[in-house]
Structures are given as C-alpha cells and as structure tokens.
Amino acid sequence: MTRIDLVTGGAGFIGSNLVHRLVQEGRSVRVLDNFSTGRQENLASILSDIELIEGDIREPSTLQRCTQGVDTVFHLAAIPSVPRSIEDPRQSNDNNISGTLNVLIAARDNRIRRLIFASSSSVYGDTPLLPKHENMTPALLSPYALNKLAGEHYCRLFSALYGLESVSLRYFNVFGPRQNPESEYAAVIPKFISAALQEVPPVIYGDGEQTRDFTFIENVVNANLLAARAARCSGEVLNIATGERISLNQLASHLANITGNRISPQYAKARIGDVRHSLADITLARSFLGYDPSVDLKTGLQKTLEWFQDTGEKQAAQL
Ligand SMILES: NC(=O)c1ccc[n+]([C@@H]2O[C@H](COP(=O)([O-])OP(=O)(O)OC[C@H]3O[C@@H](n4cnc5c(N)ncnc54)[C@H](O)[C@@H]3O)[C@@H](O)[C@H]2O)c1
C-alpha cells in the first residue's frame, strides 16, 4: 500500500509550496486545511494530484481519519501571527496548542512514522545574544511564541513516551511565492513588494533598524524534506534560516533598487511583541539534516518579485 504524506495547513503559504514539491517528487499527498488563512487557489494546478480535505485540526475525529495510512505528517496548520495571538490568546491556544496535541495523538494512534512540526524563531524573543542557537533559554513575548514552544515540547514528549519520531523546525521569517500580502497581519516582504508594485510607500513599524534573518521558501521546503528522511534526528529542535540578517531599512532600499519604486517608506508605531533583532545559528540543522540555505536573500527576493509580477499580470489579463 502506498504510504501518504499528510500536510496540515497545506493550503497556506509554506504548506502549499511544500505540497507542490512533494507532488513533483511523486509522493501521495493528503492536505488538511480549514482555509482560515489558506487558499484553494494555492493548490489549483495540482488539485487532481492530491487529496484535499477541508477540515479543522481542532476536531480530533477529523485527524483520526486523516492520519490513516500516513507515513509522514508535516504539521503546519496554525494561526501564524504574533499580533493575532495578543488580540485573541484563546483562539491561538485552541488552534496552535490543542490543535497540535490532536495531531500528535492521531499520529501516535495511527502509528505514523515521523512528524515534522513548524515552530518559530519567535520563541527566542528579545534576548540580546546573537546568533540565536537552539539551547538558549526561550524568552517569550507573545502567546504565539508560547504556543510554538509548547508544540515543540509536546513533540519531544511524544517521541520519548510513545516512540513517534518528531523534528521541530524553527523557521526564521520565511518569504516567497504564494505568501499573502493582503492580510492585516501579512509579513513584511510580500507587503513591501505589493507596495512597490502599486507604487505606494512601504510601511515600516518602528525605526526600520530592526533586523531579520529572512529565509527563502525553497530553503524551508528543502529543510522539511531533509527532516522527513534524515536518520538520528528524532526529538531535535532545529533553526531553519539563512544565517544572515538585514535591517528593514536595508530591505526597503534593496527592493527599491530591484523594483524601481523609489517612494520613501512610511514609518508607523512599533508593534508590541515584535523582536528587535533576529539571526540564526544554523550549525545544528547543517549537521543533523545536511541543510544548506542554497538560495540567498537577493536571489530569493528576485524570484519572489517575479512571481508577484507574473501573478498580477495573469489577474489583470482575466479582468
Ligand atoms: N511564514 C513564516 O515566516 C513562519 C515563521 C515561523 C513559523 N511559521 C509557521 O509555519 C506554519 C505555516 O505558516 P504560513 O506562513 O504558511 O501561514 P499560512 O497562514 O499561510 O498557513 C497556515 C495554514 O493553516 C491553516 N489552518 C489554520 N488553522 C487551522 C485549523 N484549525 N485547522 C486546519 N487548518 C488550519 C490555514 O488555513 C493556512 O492554510 C505555521 O505553523 C506558522 O506558525 C511560519
């Protein structure tokens, strides 16, 4: 019998990129998504190649059904937003902690081989020490960060108690094609690109000197595939990033150069829960997974810009 890969949150930004890649590699893929932030159009070109289930990770019975015959679970479904978790901590807790527990229980009950959990650099908070490495004490600034840390602990516990192999990947500011620039909580790169294409000023919260380790989506997808296959990495928590940082002001100026939109940024009040600096040490991911961030920031930005231009042109052609 063919063993299936289950991707929770597979209609979202990271999930849909991963699903496209799994399909390319000839895997049997099942997607579970409630379309709260994900979109079916992210999977439009491969709908006939996958099994798409509209359902919610807060429903244990749905998960018991979805995990049957599954080899690997890529668990990405979550409310992926610091501001939303501050506005509504209960909803984040229900989706991100209780939902993750439901996924783990179903994975254990159905004897899944391995689960890859989407964690986040937000667990490091604002500790001044850079780069961030995995054995630093977490410093949580938001319910979202707490949710992700709890998810990691649950994964480790399920590996230790029930023999369910798990790997938690701490992503650092992922960007790339299919990232939604329209949500109120959208990430900075799609927002900046969207602003450039509409010839309006990009908005920067704070003074723009905060730094981020931006990670192109292809590197994150590679990390997931490596984590699914690597030996001796069960129970690990690993940073997935580029290992370089730039400030938002530098990012805005680089995008101004490649898009030709030279409108100066508009500065708004800094947001609660945002960290000042972020940079990853990726030594552990290199050694456990053989991970290598082969697409650098500039190449990733160029590819992302081209994707947004192309999508914009296709949408305009349909009007
Ligand atoms: N994008 C980043 O930079 C980043 C950084 C660190 C961690 N992460 C994590 O990676 C994962 C994917 O993030 P993303 O950027 O692709 O976000 P996204 O919003 O595009 O994807 C999340 C997906 O999960 C689905 N979902 C949410 N709640 C669900 C539920 N209860 N049941 C079923 N499906 C549900 C959404 O509809 C969406 O398709 C998340 O777990 C997020 O916390 C993302």
The ligand as an ORCA input file, in Angstrom:
! r2SCAN-3c Opt
* xyz 0 1
  N       5.794     32.383      7.472
  C       6.748     32.435      8.401
  O       7.657     33.246      8.320
  C       6.750     31.471      9.567
  C       7.760     31.601     10.531
  C       7.775     30.728     11.612
  C       6.824     29.724     11.702
  N       5.841     29.635     10.765
  C       4.851     28.563     10.919
  O       4.733     27.857      9.697
  C       3.389     27.392      9.540
  C       2.833     27.861      8.208
  O       2.830     29.288      8.178
  P       2.437     30.118      6.881
  O       3.287     31.331      6.869
  O       2.399     29.231      5.698
  O       0.964     30.596      7.266
  P      -0.427     30.425      6.491
  O      -1.430     31.225      7.253
  O      -0.256     30.744      5.051
  O      -0.693     28.869      6.664
  C      -1.362     28.299      7.762
  C      -2.381     27.324      7.201
  O      -3.013     26.627      8.277
  C      -4.415     26.594      8.026
  N      -5.063     26.470      9.336
  C      -5.065     27.368     10.349
  N      -5.766     26.896     11.398
  C      -6.220     25.661     11.029
  C      -7.023     24.684     11.676
  N      -7.508     24.896     12.903
  N      -7.289     23.536     11.019
  C      -6.833     23.324      9.751
  N      -6.072     24.227      9.092
  C      -5.775     25.388      9.721
  C      -4.699     27.900      7.325
  O      -5.921     27.926      6.602
  C      -3.481     28.021      6.410
  O      -3.687     27.344      5.194
  C       2.618     27.908     10.740
  O       2.585     26.888     11.716
  C       3.466     29.059     11.237
  O       3.266     29.310     12.593
  C       5.777     30.485      9.694
*
